[in-house]
Amino acid sequence: MDKKEIFDSLDRLSQSLMMILPEVEEIKKHMQGVIEENTALRLENAKLRERLILEETARTGDSSKDSLTQLTNIYDDGFHVCNQFYGQRRDNDEPCMFCLELLDRE
């Protein structure tokens, strides 16, 4: 291949990448929304399970599973459990003082 063919190939590759980039960004945004929705549903599911366990405990007298443990697990998975950013992914798994305050109450 001569220099012109190589340059033309690189130019075509560059144009292809420029066309694909918006699609990748759209997929990335969609995936972020799906992850946040999934986290919100997991938290809601955990609350509903806790409520069910509490209702069963009221009938049977057994002790229920601690919701703090469930919230800690969700936080450890990289999601916010605080009121300010509930269900959103933590950037680079950085600590959140609001979440930590909630988890350290007991």
C-alpha distances in whole Angstrom, upper triangle without the diagonal:
4,7,8,6,7,10,11,10,12,15,15,16,18,20,21,22,24,26,26,28,31,32,31,34,36,36,37,40,41,41,43,45,46,46,49,51,50,52,55,55,56,58,60,60,61,64,65,65,67,70,70,71,73,75,75,77,79,80,80,81,77,75,72,68,68,65,64,63,61,60,59,56,55,54,53,50,49,51,54,57,59,60,58,55,56,53,50,48,48,45,44,47,49,53,55,58,60,59,60,63,64,63,65,68,70
4,6,6,6,9,10,11,13,14,16,17,18,20,21,23,25,26,27,29,32,33,32,35,37,37,38,41,42,42,44,47,47,48,50,52,52,53,56,57,57,60,62,62,63,66,67,67,69,71,72,73,75,77,77,78,81,82,82,82,79,77,74,70,69,67,66,64,62,61,60,58,56,56,54,52,50,52,55,59,60,61,59,56,57,55,51,49,49,46,45,48,50,54,56,59,60,60,61,64,65,64,66,69,71
4,6,5,6,9,10,11,12,14,15,16,18,20,21,22,24,26,27,30,31,31,33,35,36,36,39,41,41,42,45,46,46,48,50,50,52,54,55,56,58,60,60,62,64,65,66,68,70,71,71,74,76,76,77,80,81,81,81,78,76,72,69,68,65,64,63,61,59,58,56,55,54,53,50,49,50,53,56,58,59,56,53,55,52,49,47,47,44,43,46,48,51,53,56,58,57,58,62,62,62,64,67,69
4,5,5,6,9,10,10,12,14,15,16,18,20,21,23,24,26,28,30,30,32,34,35,35,38,39,40,41,44,45,45,48,49,50,51,54,55,55,58,60,60,61,64,65,66,67,70,70,71,73,75,76,77,79,81,81,81,78,76,72,69,68,65,64,63,61,60,59,57,55,54,53,51,49,50,53,56,58,59,56,53,55,52,49,47,47,44,43,47,48,52,53,57,58,57,59,62,62,62,64,67,69
4,5,5,6,9,10,10,12,14,15,16,18,20,21,23,24,27,28,28,30,32,33,34,36,38,38,40,42,43,44,46,48,48,50,52,53,54,56,58,58,59,62,63,63,65,68,68,69,72,73,74,75,77,79,79,79,76,74,70,67,66,64,63,61,59,58,57,55,53,53,52,49,47,49,51,55,56,58,55,52,53,51,48,45,46,43,42,46,47,51,53,56,57,56,58,61,61,61,63,66,68
4,5,5,6,9,10,11,12,14,15,16,18,20,21,22,26,26,26,28,31,31,32,34,36,36,38,40,41,41,44,46,46,47,50,51,51,53,55,56,57,59,61,61,63,65,66,67,69,71,71,72,75,76,76,77,73,71,68,64,63,61,60,58,56,55,54,52,50,50,49,46,44,46,49,52,54,55,52,49,51,48,45,43,43,40,39,42,44,48,50,53,54,53,55,58,58,58,60,63,65
4,5,5,6,9,10,10,12,14,15,16,18,20,21,24,25,25,27,29,30,31,33,35,35,37,39,40,41,43,45,45,47,49,50,51,53,55,55,57,59,60,61,63,65,66,67,69,70,71,72,75,76,76,76,73,71,68,64,63,60,59,58,56,55,54,52,50,49,48,46,44,45,48,51,53,54,51,48,50,47,44,42,42,39,38,42,43,47,48,52,53,52,54,57,57,57,59,62,64
4,5,5,6,9,10,11,12,14,15,17,18,20,23,24,24,26,28,29,30,32,34,34,36,38,39,40,42,44,45,46,48,49,50,52,54,55,56,58,60,60,62,64,65,66,68,70,70,72,74,76,76,76,73,71,67,64,63,60,60,58,56,55,54,52,50,50,49,46,44,46,48,51,53,54,51,48,49,47,44,42,43,40,39,42,44,48,49,53,54,53,55,58,58,58,60,63,65
4,5,5,6,9,10,11,12,14,16,17,18,21,22,22,24,27,27,28,30,32,32,34,36,37,38,40,42,42,44,46,47,48,50,52,52,53,56,57,57,60,62,62,63,66,67,68,69,71,73,73,73,70,68,65,61,60,58,57,56,53,52,52,49,47,47,46,43,42,43,46,49,51,52,49,46,47,45,42,40,40,38,37,40,42,46,47,51,52,51,52,56,56,55,58,61,63
4,5,5,6,9,10,10,12,14,15,16,19,20,20,22,25,25,26,28,30,30,32,34,35,36,38,40,40,42,44,45,46,48,50,50,52,54,55,56,58,60,61,61,64,65,66,67,70,71,71,71,68,66,63,59,58,56,55,53,51,50,49,47,45,44,44,41,39,41,43,47,48,49,47,43,45,42,39,37,38,35,34,37,39,43,44,48,49,48,50,53,53,53,55,58,60
4,5,5,6,9,10,11,13,14,15,18,19,20,22,24,25,25,28,29,30,32,34,35,36,38,40,40,42,44,45,46,48,50,51,52,54,55,56,58,60,61,62,64,66,66,68,70,72,72,72,69,67,63,60,59,56,55,54,52,50,50,48,46,45,45,42,40,41,43,47,48,49,46,43,45,42,39,37,38,35,35,38,40,43,45,48,49,48,50,53,53,53,56,58,60
4,5,5,6,9,10,11,12,14,17,18,18,20,22,23,24,27,28,29,30,33,33,34,37,38,39,41,43,44,44,47,48,49,50,53,54,55,57,58,59,60,63,64,65,66,69,70,70,71,68,66,62,59,58,55,55,53,51,50,49,47,45,45,44,41,39,40,43,46,48,48,46,43,44,41,38,37,38,35,35,38,40,44,45,48,49,48,50,53,53,53,55,58,60
4,5,5,6,9,10,11,12,15,16,16,18,20,21,22,24,26,26,28,30,31,32,34,36,36,38,40,41,42,44,46,46,48,50,51,52,54,56,56,57,60,61,62,63,66,67,67,68,65,62,59,56,55,52,51,50,48,46,46,44,42,41,41,38,36,37,40,43,45,46,43,40,41,39,36,34,35,32,31,35,37,40,42,45,46,45,47,50,50,50,52,55,57
4,5,5,6,9,10,11,14,15,15,17,19,20,21,23,25,25,27,29,30,31,33,35,35,37,39,40,41,43,45,46,47,49,50,51,53,55,56,57,59,61,62,63,65,67,67,67,64,62,58,55,54,51,50,49,47,45,45,43,41,40,40,37,35,36,38,42,43,44,41,38,40,37,34,32,33,30,30,33,35,39,40,43,44,43,45,48,48,48,51,53,56
4,5,5,6,9,10,12,14,15,16,18,19,20,22,24,25,27,28,30,31,33,34,35,37,39,40,41,43,45,45,47,49,50,51,53,55,56,57,59,61,61,63,65,67,67,67,65,62,59,56,55,52,51,50,48,46,46,44,41,41,41,38,36,37,39,42,43,44,41,38,40,37,34,33,34,31,31,35,36,40,41,44,45,44,46,49,49,49,52,54,57
4,5,5,6,9,11,12,12,15,16,17,18,21,22,23,25,27,27,29,31,32,33,35,37,38,39,41,42,43,45,47,48,49,51,52,53,55,57,58,59,60,63,64,64,65,62,60,56,53,52,50,49,48,45,44,44,42,39,39,39,36,34,35,37,41,42,43,40,37,38,36,33,31,33,30,30,33,35,39,40,43,44,43,45,48,48,48,50,53,55
4,5,5,6,9,10,10,12,14,15,16,18,20,20,22,24,25,26,28,30,30,32,34,35,36,38,40,41,42,44,46,46,48,50,51,52,54,56,57,58,60,62,62,62,60,57,54,51,50,47,46,45,42,41,41,39,36,36,36,33,31,32,34,38,39,40,37,34,35,33,30,28,29,27,27,30,32,35,36,40,40,40,42,45,44,44,47,50,52
4,6,5,8,10,10,11,13,15,16,18,19,21,22,24,25,26,28,30,31,32,34,35,37,38,40,41,43,44,46,47,49,50,51,53,55,56,57,59,61,62,63,63,60,58,54,51,50,47,46,46,43,41,41,40,37,37,37,34,32,32,34,38,39,39,36,33,35,33,29,28,29,27,27,30,32,35,36,39,40,39,42,44,44,44,47,49,52
4,6,7,8,10,11,12,14,15,17,18,20,21,23,24,26,27,29,30,32,33,34,36,38,39,40,42,44,45,46,48,49,50,52,54,55,56,58,60,61,62,62,60,58,54,51,50,47,46,46,43,41,42,40,37,37,37,34,32,32,34,38,39,39,37,34,35,32,29,28,30,28,28,31,33,37,37,41,41,40,42,45,45,45,48,50,52
4,6,5,6,9,10,11,12,15,16,16,19,20,21,22,25,26,27,29,30,31,33,35,36,37,39,41,42,43,45,46,47,49,51,52,53,54,57,58,58,59,56,54,51,47,47,44,43,42,40,38,39,37,34,34,34,31,29,29,32,35,36,37,35,31,32,30,27,25,27,25,26,28,31,34,35,38,38,37,40,42,42,42,45,47,49
4,5,5,6,9,10,10,12,14,15,17,19,20,21,23,24,25,27,29,30,31,33,35,36,37,39,40,41,43,45,46,47,49,51,52,53,55,57,57,58,55,53,49,46,45,42,41,40,38,36,36,35,32,32,32,29,27,27,29,32,34,34,32,29,30,27,24,23,24,22,23,26,28,31,32,35,35,35,37,40,39,40,42,45,47
4,5,5,6,9,10,11,12,14,15,17,18,20,21,23,24,26,27,29,30,32,33,34,36,38,39,40,42,43,45,46,48,49,51,52,54,55,56,57,54,52,48,45,44,41,41,40,37,35,36,34,31,31,32,29,27,26,28,31,32,33,30,27,28,26,23,22,24,22,23,26,28,31,31,35,34,34,36,39,38,39,42,44,46
4,5,5,6,8,10,10,12,14,15,16,18,20,21,22,24,26,27,28,30,31,32,34,36,37,38,40,42,43,44,46,47,48,50,52,53,54,55,52,50,46,43,43,40,39,39,36,34,35,33,30,30,31,27,26,26,28,31,32,32,30,27,28,25,23,22,24,22,23,26,28,31,31,35,35,34,36,39,38,38,42,44,46
4,5,5,6,9,10,10,12,14,15,16,18,20,21,22,24,25,26,28,30,31,32,35,36,37,39,40,41,43,45,46,47,48,51,52,52,53,50,48,44,41,40,37,37,36,33,32,32,30,27,28,28,24,23,23,25,29,30,31,29,25,26,23,21,19,21,19,20,23,25,28,29,32,32,31,34,36,36,36,39,41,43
4,5,5,6,9,10,11,13,14,15,17,18,20,21,23,24,26,27,29,30,31,33,35,36,37,39,40,42,43,45,46,48,49,51,52,52,50,47,43,40,39,36,36,35,32,31,31,29,26,26,27,24,21,21,23,27,28,28,26,23,24,21,18,17,19,17,18,21,23,26,26,30,30,29,32,34,34,34,37,39,41
4,5,5,6,9,10,11,12,14,16,17,18,20,21,22,24,26,27,28,30,32,33,34,36,37,39,40,42,43,45,46,48,49,50,51,48,46,42,40,39,35,35,35,32,30,31,29,26,26,27,24,22,22,23,26,28,28,26,22,23,21,18,18,20,19,20,23,25,28,27,31,30,29,32,35,34,34,37,39,41
4,5,5,6,9,10,10,12,14,15,16,18,20,21,22,24,25,26,28,30,31,32,34,36,37,38,40,41,42,44,46,47,48,49,46,44,40,37,37,33,33,33,30,28,29,27,24,25,25,22,20,20,22,25,27,27,26,22,23,20,17,16,19,18,19,21,24,27,27,30,30,28,31,34,33,33,36,38,40
4,5,5,6,9,10,10,12,14,15,17,18,20,21,23,24,25,27,29,30,31,33,35,36,37,39,40,41,43,45,46,47,47,45,42,39,36,35,31,31,30,28,26,27,25,22,22,22,19,17,17,19,23,24,25,23,20,20,17,15,13,16,15,16,18,20,23,23,27,27,25,28,31,30,30,33,35,37
4,5,5,6,9,10,11,12,14,15,17,18,20,21,23,24,26,27,29,30,32,33,34,36,38,39,40,42,44,45,46,46,44,42,38,35,34,30,30,30,27,25,26,25,21,21,23,20,17,17,18,21,22,23,21,17,18,16,13,13,15,14,16,18,20,23,22,26,25,24,27,29,29,29,32,34,36
4,5,5,6,9,10,11,12,14,15,16,18,20,21,22,24,26,27,28,30,31,32,34,36,37,38,40,42,43,44,45,42,40,37,34,33,30,30,30,26,25,26,24,21,22,23,20,18,17,19,21,23,23,22,18,18,15,14,14,17,17,19,20,22,25,24,27,26,25,28,30,29,29,33,35,36
4,5,5,6,9,10,10,12,14,15,16,18,20,21,22,24,25,26,28,30,31,32,34,36,37,38,40,42,42,43,40,38,34,31,31,27,28,27,24,23,23,21,18,19,20,16,15,15,17,20,22,22,21,18,17,14,12,11,15,15,16,17,20,22,22,26,25,23,26,29,27,27,31,33,34
4,5,5,6,9,10,11,12,14,15,17,18,20,21,23,24,25,27,29,30,31,33,35,36,37,39,41,41,41,39,37,33,30,29,26,25,25,22,20,21,20,16,17,18,15,13,12,14,17,18,19,18,14,14,11,9,8,11,12,14,15,17,19,19,22,21,20,23,25,24,24,28,30,32
4,5,5,6,8,10,11,12,14,15,16,18,20,21,22,24,26,27,28,30,31,33,34,36,37,39,40,40,38,36,32,29,28,25,25,25,22,20,22,21,17,18,19,16,15,13,14,16,18,18,17,14,13,10,9,10,13,14,17,17,19,21,20,23,22,20,24,26,24,25,28,30,32
4,5,5,6,9,10,10,12,14,15,16,18,20,21,22,24,25,26,28,30,31,32,34,36,37,38,38,36,34,30,28,27,24,24,24,21,20,21,19,16,17,19,15,15,13,15,17,19,19,19,16,14,11,10,11,15,16,18,18,21,22,22,25,23,21,25,27,25,25,29,30,32
4,5,5,6,9,10,10,12,14,15,16,18,20,21,22,24,25,27,28,30,31,32,34,36,37,37,34,32,28,25,24,21,22,21,18,17,18,16,12,14,15,12,11,10,12,14,17,18,17,14,12,9,8,8,11,13,15,14,17,19,18,22,21,18,21,24,22,22,25,27,29
4,5,5,6,9,10,11,12,14,15,17,18,20,21,23,24,26,27,29,30,31,33,35,36,36,34,31,27,25,23,20,20,20,17,15,17,16,12,13,15,12,11,8,10,12,14,14,14,10,9,6,5,7,10,13,15,14,17,18,16,20,18,16,19,21,20,20,24,25,27
4,5,5,6,9,10,10,12,14,15,16,18,20,21,22,24,25,27,28,30,31,33,34,34,32,30,27,24,23,20,21,21,17,16,18,17,13,15,17,14,14,11,12,13,15,15,16,13,11,7,8,10,14,16,19,18,20,21,20,22,20,18,22,24,21,22,25,26,28
4,5,5,6,9,10,10,12,14,15,16,18,20,21,22,24,25,26,28,30,31,32,33,30,28,24,22,21,18,19,19,15,15,17,15,11,14,15,12,13,11,13,13,16,17,18,14,12,8,10,11,14,17,18,17,20,21,20,23,21,18,21,23,21,21,25,26,27
4,5,5,6,9,10,10,12,14,15,16,18,20,21,22,24,25,26,28,30,31,31,29,26,22,20,19,15,16,16,12,11,13,12,8,10,12,10,10,7,9,10,13,14,15,12,9,5,7,8,12,15,16,15,17,17,16,19,17,15,18,20,17,17,21,22,23
4,5,5,6,8,10,11,12,14,15,16,18,20,21,23,24,25,27,29,30,30,28,26,22,20,19,15,16,17,13,12,15,14,10,12,15,13,13,10,10,9,12,12,13,11,8,5,8,10,14,17,19,17,19,19,17,20,17,15,18,20,17,17,21,22,23
4,5,5,6,8,10,10,12,14,15,16,18,20,21,22,24,25,27,28,28,27,25,21,19,19,15,17,17,13,13,16,15,12,14,17,14,15,12,13,12,15,15,17,15,11,9,12,13,17,20,22,20,22,22,21,23,21,18,21,23,20,20,23,24,25
4,5,5,6,9,10,10,12,14,15,16,18,20,21,22,24,26,26,27,24,22,18,16,16,13,14,14,10,10,13,11,8,12,14,12,13,11,12,11,14,15,17,15,12,9,12,13,16,19,20,18,21,20,19,22,20,17,19,21,18,17,21,22,22
4,5,5,6,9,10,10,12,14,15,16,18,20,21,22,25,25,25,23,21,17,15,14,10,12,12,9,8,11,11,8,11,13,12,13,10,10,8,11,12,15,13,9,8,11,13,15,19,21,18,20,19,17,19,17,14,17,18,15,14,18,19,19
4,5,5,6,9,10,10,12,14,15,16,18,20,21,23,24,24,23,21,17,15,15,12,14,15,11,11,15,14,12,14,17,16,17,14,13,11,14,14,16,15,11,10,14,16,18,22,24,22,23,22,21,22,19,17,20,20,17,17,21,21,21
4,5,5,6,8,10,10,12,14,15,16,18,20,21,22,23,21,19,15,14,14,11,14,14,11,12,15,14,12,15,17,16,17,15,16,14,16,17,20,18,14,12,16,18,20,24,25,23,25,24,23,24,22,19,21,23,19,19,22,22,22
4,5,5,6,9,10,10,12,14,15,16,18,20,20,21,18,16,13,10,10,8,10,10,7,8,12,11,10,13,15,14,16,14,14,12,15,16,19,17,14,13,16,17,19,23,24,21,23,22,21,22,20,17,19,20,16,15,19,19,19
4,5,5,6,9,10,10,12,14,15,16,19,20,19,18,16,12,11,11,8,11,12,9,10,13,13,12,15,17,17,18,16,15,12,14,15,18,17,13,13,17,19,21,24,26,23,25,23,21,22,19,17,19,19,16,15,19,18,18
4,5,5,6,9,10,10,12,14,15,17,18,19,17,16,13,12,13,11,14,15,12,13,17,16,15,18,20,20,21,19,18,16,18,18,21,20,16,16,20,22,24,27,29,26,28,27,25,26,23,20,23,23,19,19,22,22,21
4,5,5,6,9,10,10,12,14,15,16,17,15,14,10,9,11,9,13,13,10,13,16,15,15,18,19,19,21,19,19,17,19,20,23,22,18,17,21,22,24,28,29,26,28,27,26,27,24,21,23,24,20,19,22,22,21
4,5,5,6,9,10,10,12,14,15,15,13,11,7,7,8,7,10,11,9,11,14,14,15,17,19,19,21,19,19,16,18,19,22,22,18,18,21,23,24,28,29,26,28,26,24,25,22,20,21,21,17,17,19,19,18
4,5,5,6,9,10,11,13,14,14,14,12,9,10,11,10,13,15,13,14,18,18,18,20,22,22,24,22,21,18,19,19,23,23,19,19,23,25,27,30,32,29,30,28,27,27,24,22,23,23,19,19,22,20,20
4,5,5,6,8,10,11,12,13,12,12,9,11,13,12,16,16,15,17,20,19,19,22,24,24,26,24,24,21,23,23,26,26,22,22,25,27,29,33,34,31,33,31,29,30,27,25,26,26,23,22,25,24,22
4,5,5,6,8,10,10,11,9,9,6,7,10,11,14,14,13,16,18,18,19,22,23,23,26,24,24,21,23,24,27,27,23,23,26,28,29,33,34,31,32,30,29,29,27,24,25,25,22,21,23,22,20
4,5,5,6,9,10,9,9,8,6,9,10,11,14,15,15,17,19,20,20,23,24,25,27,25,24,21,23,23,27,27,23,23,27,29,30,34,35,32,33,31,29,29,26,24,25,25,21,20,22,21,19
4,5,5,7,9,10,10,11,9,12,14,14,18,19,18,20,23,23,23,26,28,28,30,28,27,24,25,25,29,29,25,25,29,31,33,36,38,35,36,34,32,32,30,27,28,28,24,24,26,24,23
4,5,5,6,8,8,9,9,11,14,15,19,19,18,21,23,23,24,27,28,28,31,29,29,25,27,28,31,31,27,27,31,32,34,38,39,36,37,35,34,34,32,29,30,30,26,25,27,26,24
4,5,5,5,5,6,6,10,13,14,17,18,18,20,22,23,24,26,28,28,31,29,29,25,27,28,31,31,28,28,32,33,34,38,39,35,37,34,33,33,31,28,29,28,25,24,25,24,21
4,6,6,8,9,10,13,15,16,19,20,20,22,25,25,26,29,30,31,33,31,30,27,28,28,32,32,29,29,33,35,36,40,41,38,39,36,35,34,32,30,30,29,26,25,27,25,23
4,6,8,11,12,15,18,19,22,23,23,25,27,28,29,31,32,33,35,33,33,30,31,31,35,35,32,32,36,37,39,42,43,40,41,39,38,38,35,33,33,33,29,29,30,28,26
4,6,9,11,14,17,19,22,22,22,25,27,27,28,31,32,32,35,34,33,30,32,33,36,36,33,33,36,37,39,42,43,40,41,39,38,38,35,33,33,33,30,28,30,28,26
4,7,9,13,15,18,20,21,21,24,25,26,28,30,31,32,34,33,32,29,31,31,35,35,32,32,36,37,38,42,42,39,40,37,36,36,34,31,31,31,28,26,27,26,23
4,7,10,13,15,18,18,18,21,23,23,25,27,28,29,31,30,30,27,29,30,34,33,30,30,34,34,35,39,39,36,37,35,34,34,32,29,29,29,26,24,25,24,21
4,7,9,12,14,14,15,18,19,20,22,24,24,26,28,27,27,24,26,27,31,30,27,27,31,32,32,36,36,33,34,31,30,30,28,26,25,25,22,20,21,20,17
4,6,9,12,12,12,15,16,17,18,21,22,23,25,24,24,20,22,24,27,27,24,24,27,28,29,32,33,30,31,28,28,28,26,23,23,23,20,18,20,19,16
4,6,9,8,9,12,13,13,15,17,18,19,22,21,21,18,20,22,25,25,21,21,24,25,26,29,30,26,27,25,25,25,23,20,20,21,18,16,17,17,15
4,5,6,7,9,10,11,13,15,16,18,20,19,18,15,17,19,22,22,19,19,22,23,23,27,27,24,25,22,21,21,20,17,17,17,14,12,14,13,11
4,5,5,6,9,10,11,12,14,15,17,16,15,12,14,16,19,18,15,16,19,20,20,24,25,21,22,20,19,19,17,14,15,15,12,10,13,13,12
4,5,5,6,9,10,10,12,14,16,14,13,10,12,15,18,17,15,15,18,19,18,22,23,19,20,17,16,16,15,11,11,12,9,7,9,10,9
4,5,5,6,9,10,10,12,15,14,14,12,14,17,20,19,16,16,19,19,18,22,22,18,20,17,17,18,17,13,13,14,12,9,11,12,11
4,5,5,6,9,10,11,13,12,12,10,13,16,19,17,14,13,16,16,17,21,21,18,19,17,17,18,17,13,14,15,13,10,13,14,14
4,5,5,6,9,10,11,10,9,7,10,12,15,14,11,11,13,14,14,18,19,15,16,14,13,15,13,9,11,12,9,8,11,12,13
4,5,5,6,9,10,10,10,8,11,15,17,15,13,13,15,14,14,17,17,14,15,12,12,14,13,9,9,12,10,7,10,12,12
4,5,5,6,9,9,11,10,13,17,18,16,14,13,15,14,14,17,17,13,15,14,15,16,16,12,12,15,13,11,14,16,16
4,5,5,7,6,8,7,11,14,16,13,11,9,11,10,11,14,15,12,14,13,13,15,14,11,12,15,13,11,15,16,17
4,5,5,5,6,6,9,13,14,12,10,9,10,9,9,12,13,9,11,9,9,12,11,8,9,12,11,9,12,15,16
4,5,7,9,10,13,17,17,15,14,12,13,11,10,13,12,9,11,10,11,14,14,11,11,14,14,11,14,17,17
4,6,9,11,14,17,18,15,13,11,11,9,9,12,11,9,12,12,13,16,16,13,14,17,16,14,17,20,21
4,7,10,12,15,15,12,12,10,9,6,6,8,8,5,8,9,10,14,14,11,12,16,15,14,17,20,21
4,7,9,12,12,9,8,6,6,4,5,9,10,8,10,10,10,13,12,9,12,15,13,13,16,18,20
4,6,8,8,6,5,5,6,6,6,10,12,10,10,9,8,10,9,6,10,12,11,11,14,16,18
4,7,9,7,5,6,8,10,10,14,16,13,13,11,9,11,8,6,9,10,8,9,12,13,15
4,6,6,5,8,10,12,11,14,17,14,14,12,8,9,6,5,8,9,7,9,12,12,15
4,6,5,9,11,13,13,17,19,17,17,15,11,12,8,8,12,11,9,12,15,14,17
4,6,9,10,12,12,14,18,16,15,14,10,11,8,9,12,12,11,14,17,17,20
4,6,6,9,9,11,15,13,13,12,9,11,9,9,13,13,12,14,17,18,21
4,6,9,10,13,16,14,15,14,11,13,10,9,13,14,12,13,17,17,20
4,7,9,12,15,13,15,14,13,15,13,11,14,16,14,15,18,19,21
4,6,9,12,11,12,13,11,15,13,12,15,17,16,16,20,21,23
4,6,9,8,10,11,11,14,14,12,15,17,17,17,20,22,24
4,6,5,6,8,8,12,12,10,12,15,15,15,18,20,23
4,5,6,9,10,13,14,13,15,18,19,19,21,23,26
4,5,9,11,15,16,15,16,19,20,19,21,24,26
4,6,9,12,14,12,13,16,17,16,18,21,23
4,7,10,12,11,11,14,16,15,17,20,22
4,6,9,8,7,11,12,12,13,16,18
4,5,5,6,9,10,11,12,14,17
4,5,5,6,9,10,10,12,15
4,5,5,6,9,10,11,14
4,5,5,6,9,10,13
4,5,5,6,9,11
4,6,5,6,10
4,6,6,9
4,6,7
4,6
4
